[in-house]
Amino acid sequence: MKEFSRVDKKAKTKWRVSRFVGLLFLAIASAVLLLAVGSSGESTATLVCAIICGVVLLLQLVNLIVYPMIEYIQWQYLVDDDRIEIKKGIFWRSHTVVPISRIQHVSVKSGPMQNIFGLSSVEINTAGGVHTIDELNKEVAAQICDKLRTIINLKVAEQRARELIAAGKVTVPAAVSTDAEVGTDA
């Protein structure tokens, strides 16, 4: 049985940079809010606002430092000949299994932050929805996409051959005889 692979190590840095930008905006908004409340002269309101802003900023700091390490450990994927498995999540964990036979379309995509870090996502479309393997090295994402396309094309060709045989449009040659049937000397 194949082992699960992890997302690219650069994903941790990408997640941290993305969260830092969010933390920066939150810090600016908190400062503006504290200045607005502080200028009102209400010391109790200012204290409550400062505590709330401090707690929110502290949680965002934990989100910036700790979560990327945990996410990197939790996010795993497996691409096999008959299925794709994707595991991700910290508090709400998910384990998705996508049968290869259900895949309709496969593509490689990357957003602005992924481009900066040389990362991509493989997007797998089925009738039931879209599944992604995120934060892969661009070359690995292209290899996975090519592998899935090859497997899908082979399965489609096999299915078409079975349909043609069943419809009688193609005949299958008789099975080749074995040595025992031919009567070779033993």
Order of alpha helices (4+ residues) and beta strands (2+ residues): beta-alpha-alpha-alpha-beta-beta-beta-beta-alpha-beta-beta-alpha-alpha
